[in-house]
Amino acid sequence: MSKKSFSAEEAYQILSTADESNGELSFSDSLSNSDSESDVNYEPVLSSGTLTDSEEEEIRPAKRRRSGEEAVASTSTAGASTSTAVPSTSTAVPRQERVRSHASLPYALQNPSWLPPNSGEASVPPFTAQPGVQVDTENFTPINFFNLIFMEDMLASVVAQCNLYAQQFILQNPTSYYARPYEWRDLTVEEFKVFFGLTFNMGLTKKNELCSYWSTHPIHHMPLFSAVMPRTRYLMIMRFLHFSDKTQYPPQNDPNYDRLYKIRPILNYFSEVFPQLFTPDQHICVDESLVKFSGRLKIKQFIPSKRAHYGVK
């Protein structure tokens, strides 16, 4: 039997005629039908977003779940797959609701404009001051230099505050030693100058105790101290030495509270007097010295590297 060959057009016509006569589907319809059947029988692979917590842990046991992710439960059937979202019980703040800490800063600090270091030069005004002592000190004696700094009005103010504090203390403590008759008498400016002179002289001659300056022992005896002021009077002036009225001291919760209120008057005084007496040079080196102090004070510091560990800087 000989084989008969057909062209492409003849073969297409024969197949089309046979399909129509037999009531069968065409080739294109059979393809679409097979696709639909495969879709029905096809079960898609569940993505990581539709897996339950237990299934996800089985698939990826080494990867930790994020605390902010919501758990999703999935149920699949032969026809279709549906997912039900489970509300999250996590207390973590959502990422989009987090506020950066610098949002409360001023705009200039939130968005700084960084410039190269050589973008501009600092404008330093020229030094035109005349350094040195600003008063005529010709033929000056040591007491004249003292009077330049400690003027009469400043000493009178300190003496007035000392007398005021002594009166307040005696009224509040009528049975104390200082309240006895003839124990305390008002301080004067001249007597306060003597007190100053003795205090400065103590810095030149060091002794272990304050009372040793009035000692009658031949080794420690200093005739100057007992000759100009008794020891009890010196200690009494030191006891009531004051620079401001304590009744006007603002409390800590007051907006005008000042830790240096008790010495604020003399600080302001020296801040005004020193620039009038002396002008430093253009190039200066400023260092801080630690004054030894072991009492109770809020501004006291502890520096182990210093010789005096506790003091006021």
C-alpha positions as CSV (number, residue, x, y, z in Angstrom):
1,M,0.0,0.0,0.0
2,S,1.5,3.3,-1.1
3,K,1.6,6.2,1.3
4,K,-0.1,9.4,0.3
5,S,1.3,12.7,1.3
6,F,-0.7,15.8,2.0
7,S,0.2,19.4,2.0
8,A,-0.3,21.5,5.1
9,E,-3.4,23.1,3.7
10,E,-4.9,19.8,2.7
11,A,-4.2,18.3,6.1
12,Y,-5.8,21.3,7.9
13,Q,-9.0,21.0,5.8
14,I,-9.2,17.2,6.4
15,L,-8.8,17.6,10.2
16,S,-11.3,20.5,10.4
17,T,-13.9,18.5,8.4
18,A,-13.4,15.4,10.6
19,D,-13.8,17.4,13.9
20,E,-17.0,19.2,12.8
21,S,-18.5,15.9,11.6
22,N,-17.7,14.1,14.9
23,G,-18.7,17.0,17.2
24,E,-15.3,17.2,18.8
25,L,-13.5,20.3,19.9
26,S,-10.9,22.0,17.9
27,F,-7.3,22.1,18.9
28,S,-7.5,25.6,20.3
29,D,-10.5,24.6,22.4
30,S,-8.8,21.5,23.7
31,L,-5.9,23.6,24.8
32,S,-8.1,26.1,26.8
33,N,-10.1,23.1,28.2
34,S,-6.9,21.4,29.4
35,D,-5.7,24.7,31.0
36,S,-9.0,25.1,32.9
37,E,-8.8,21.5,34.1
38,S,-5.3,21.9,35.3
39,D,-6.3,25.1,37.1
40,V,-8.9,23.2,39.0
41,N,-6.6,20.4,40.0
42,Y,-3.6,22.7,40.7
43,E,-2.9,23.5,44.3
44,P,-0.7,26.6,44.4
45,V,2.3,26.7,46.7
46,L,1.6,28.7,49.8
47,S,3.7,31.8,50.1
48,S,5.3,32.9,53.3
49,G,2.6,35.5,53.8
50,T,-0.2,32.9,53.9
51,L,1.5,30.4,56.1
52,T,0.4,29.9,59.7
53,D,2.8,30.3,62.5
54,S,3.4,26.6,63.0
55,E,3.8,25.9,59.2
56,E,6.2,28.8,58.9
57,E,8.3,27.5,61.7
58,E,8.4,24.1,60.1
59,I,9.6,25.5,56.8
60,R,12.0,28.1,58.2
61,P,12.9,27.0,61.8
62,A,16.1,29.0,61.9
63,K,14.6,32.4,61.0
64,R,13.0,34.4,63.8
65,R,9.7,36.0,63.4
66,R,9.5,39.8,63.7
67,S,7.6,41.0,66.7
68,G,5.7,43.5,64.6
69,E,4.4,41.1,61.9
70,E,0.8,39.9,62.1
71,A,0.1,36.2,62.1
72,V,-1.9,35.0,59.2
73,A,-3.9,31.7,59.2
74,S,-4.6,29.9,55.9
75,T,-7.1,27.3,54.9
76,S,-6.9,25.6,51.5
77,T,-9.5,23.5,49.7
78,A,-9.5,21.6,46.4
79,G,-11.4,24.5,44.6
80,A,-9.8,27.7,46.0
81,S,-7.7,29.0,48.9
82,T,-8.9,31.6,51.4
83,S,-7.0,33.3,54.2
84,T,-8.2,34.8,57.4
85,A,-6.1,37.5,59.2
86,V,-5.6,37.1,62.9
87,P,-5.3,40.4,64.8
88,S,-1.9,40.9,66.3
89,T,-1.5,41.1,70.1
90,S,2.0,42.5,70.0
91,T,2.8,45.7,71.9
92,A,5.5,46.8,69.5
93,V,5.2,50.2,68.0
94,P,4.5,50.0,64.2
95,R,7.4,51.1,62.1
96,Q,5.4,53.9,60.4
97,E,4.3,55.4,63.8
98,R,7.8,55.6,65.3
99,V,8.9,59.2,65.9
100,R,12.6,60.0,65.8
101,S,14.1,61.5,68.9
102,H,15.4,64.6,67.0
103,A,11.9,65.6,65.9
104,S,11.5,67.8,68.9
105,L,14.8,69.7,68.2
106,P,14.8,73.1,66.5
107,Y,14.6,73.1,62.7
108,A,18.3,74.2,62.4
109,L,19.4,71.2,64.4
110,Q,17.1,68.7,62.6
111,N,18.5,69.8,59.2
112,P,22.0,71.0,59.8
113,S,23.8,72.5,56.8
114,W,27.3,70.9,56.9
115,L,30.0,73.1,55.3
116,P,33.6,72.3,54.6
117,P,36.0,73.6,57.3
118,N,37.5,76.2,54.9
119,S,34.2,77.6,53.8
120,G,34.5,80.7,56.0
121,E,36.9,82.4,58.5
122,A,36.0,83.6,62.0
123,S,35.8,87.3,62.4
124,V,38.1,88.2,65.3
125,P,38.1,91.9,66.2
126,P,41.5,93.5,66.6
127,F,42.9,93.9,70.1
128,T,42.9,97.6,70.9
129,A,43.0,97.6,74.7
130,Q,45.8,98.9,76.8
131,P,47.0,96.0,79.0
132,G,48.3,96.6,82.5
133,V,47.3,98.6,85.6
134,Q,44.7,101.2,84.8
135,V,45.3,103.5,87.7
136,D,48.2,105.6,88.8
137,T,50.2,103.7,91.4
138,E,53.1,106.0,91.8
139,N,54.3,106.3,95.4
140,F,51.8,103.6,96.5
141,T,52.1,101.7,99.8
142,P,50.6,98.3,100.4
143,I,47.7,99.8,102.2
144,N,46.9,101.9,99.1
145,F,46.6,98.8,97.0
146,F,44.3,97.3,99.6
147,N,42.1,100.3,99.5
148,L,41.8,100.2,95.7
149,I,40.2,96.8,95.9
150,F,38.4,96.9,99.3
151,M,36.7,100.3,99.2
152,E,34.9,101.8,102.1
153,D,31.4,101.3,100.8
154,M,32.1,97.6,100.3
155,L,33.5,97.2,103.8
156,A,30.5,99.1,105.3
157,S,28.1,96.8,103.5
158,V,29.8,93.7,104.9
159,V,29.8,95.2,108.4
160,A,26.1,96.0,108.2
161,Q,25.3,92.4,107.1
162,C,27.4,91.0,109.9
163,N,25.6,93.1,112.5
164,L,22.2,92.2,111.0
165,Y,22.9,88.4,111.1
166,A,24.2,88.6,114.7
167,Q,20.9,90.4,115.8
168,Q,18.8,87.8,113.9
169,F,20.7,84.9,115.6
170,I,20.4,86.4,119.1
171,L,16.6,87.0,118.7
172,Q,16.1,83.4,117.5
173,N,18.4,81.9,120.2
174,P,18.0,84.0,123.4
175,T,19.6,81.4,125.6
176,S,22.8,81.0,123.5
177,Y,26.3,82.0,124.6
178,Y,26.3,85.0,122.2
179,A,23.0,86.3,123.7
180,R,24.5,87.0,127.0
181,P,25.0,90.6,128.0
182,Y,28.1,92.3,126.7
183,E,29.2,89.3,124.7
184,W,28.4,90.7,121.3
185,R,28.9,94.3,120.3
186,D,28.3,95.8,116.9
187,L,31.2,95.5,114.4
188,T,32.8,98.6,113.0
189,V,34.7,99.2,109.7
190,E,38.0,99.8,111.5
191,E,37.7,96.7,113.6
192,F,36.8,94.7,110.4
193,K,40.0,96.0,108.8
194,V,41.9,94.6,111.8
195,F,40.1,91.3,111.3
196,F,41.2,91.3,107.6
197,G,44.8,92.0,108.5
198,L,45.0,89.2,111.0
199,T,43.4,86.8,108.5
200,F,45.9,87.8,105.8
201,N,48.8,87.4,108.2
202,M,47.7,83.8,108.9
203,G,48.5,82.9,105.3
204,L,52.1,84.0,105.9
205,T,52.6,82.1,109.1
206,K,51.1,78.6,109.0
207,K,50.0,76.9,112.2
208,N,48.0,73.7,112.8
209,E,45.2,75.3,114.8
210,L,43.6,78.7,114.7
211,C,43.9,79.1,118.5
212,S,47.7,78.7,118.2
213,Y,48.0,82.3,116.9
214,W,47.0,83.5,120.4
215,S,49.0,80.8,122.2
216,T,51.2,82.0,125.1
217,H,53.6,79.1,124.7
218,P,57.1,80.4,123.9
219,I,57.4,78.3,120.7
220,H,54.0,79.4,119.2
221,H,53.6,82.8,120.8
222,M,52.9,85.7,118.3
223,P,52.5,89.0,120.1
224,L,50.8,90.8,117.2
225,F,47.6,88.8,117.4
226,S,46.9,89.1,121.1
227,A,47.9,92.8,121.0
228,V,45.4,94.0,118.4
229,M,42.4,91.7,119.0
230,P,41.4,89.1,121.6
231,R,40.9,85.5,120.4
232,T,37.2,85.4,121.5
233,R,36.4,88.5,119.5
234,Y,38.1,87.2,116.4
235,L,36.2,83.9,116.6
236,M,32.9,85.8,117.2
237,I,33.4,88.0,114.1
238,M,34.1,84.9,112.1
239,R,31.0,83.3,113.5
240,F,28.7,86.1,112.3
241,L,30.6,86.9,109.0
242,H,27.8,87.4,106.4
243,F,27.4,89.1,103.1
244,S,23.7,89.0,102.4
245,D,20.4,89.0,104.3
246,K,19.3,85.4,104.9
247,T,15.6,86.4,105.3
248,Q,15.6,87.3,101.6
249,Y,17.1,84.0,100.5
250,P,14.8,82.6,97.7
251,P,13.7,78.9,98.1
252,Q,14.9,76.2,95.7
253,N,11.6,76.1,93.9
254,D,11.7,79.8,93.2
255,P,12.7,80.9,89.6
256,N,15.1,83.4,91.1
257,Y,16.9,80.7,93.2
258,D,20.7,81.3,93.3
259,R,23.1,78.9,94.8
260,L,25.6,81.7,95.3
261,Y,23.1,84.1,96.9
262,K,25.0,84.3,100.1
263,I,28.1,85.7,98.4
264,R,26.5,87.3,95.4
265,P,27.0,90.9,96.6
266,I,30.8,90.6,96.8
267,L,30.9,88.6,93.5
268,N,29.1,91.4,91.7
269,Y,31.3,94.0,93.4
270,F,34.6,92.3,92.4
271,S,33.3,91.8,88.9
272,E,32.9,95.5,88.5
273,V,36.1,96.6,90.3
274,F,38.7,94.3,88.7
275,P,38.1,95.4,85.1
276,Q,38.6,99.0,86.2
277,L,41.9,98.3,87.9
278,F,43.6,95.9,85.5
279,T,43.3,94.9,81.9
280,P,45.0,91.5,80.8
281,D,47.1,91.2,77.7
282,Q,45.9,89.8,74.4
283,H,47.2,86.3,75.0
284,I,46.3,84.9,78.4
285,C,46.2,81.4,80.0
286,V,43.3,80.8,82.4
287,D,43.6,78.0,85.0
288,E,41.4,76.9,87.8
289,S,42.7,76.4,91.3
290,L,41.0,74.2,93.9
291,V,40.4,75.8,97.3
292,K,40.3,73.2,100.0
293,F,36.9,72.9,101.7
294,S,35.5,69.9,103.6
295,G,32.2,71.4,104.7
296,R,28.8,71.0,103.2
297,L,28.4,72.9,100.0
298,K,26.5,72.1,96.8
299,I,29.3,73.4,94.5
300,K,32.0,71.4,96.3
301,Q,33.9,69.1,94.0
302,F,35.9,65.9,94.5
303,I,39.0,65.6,92.3
304,P,41.3,62.6,93.3
305,S,44.2,63.9,91.2
306,K,44.5,67.1,93.3
307,R,46.4,67.4,96.5
308,A,43.3,68.7,98.2
309,H,40.7,66.2,97.1
310,Y,37.6,68.2,98.3
311,G,37.2,71.8,97.6
312,V,35.7,74.7,95.6
313,K,37.0,75.2,92.1
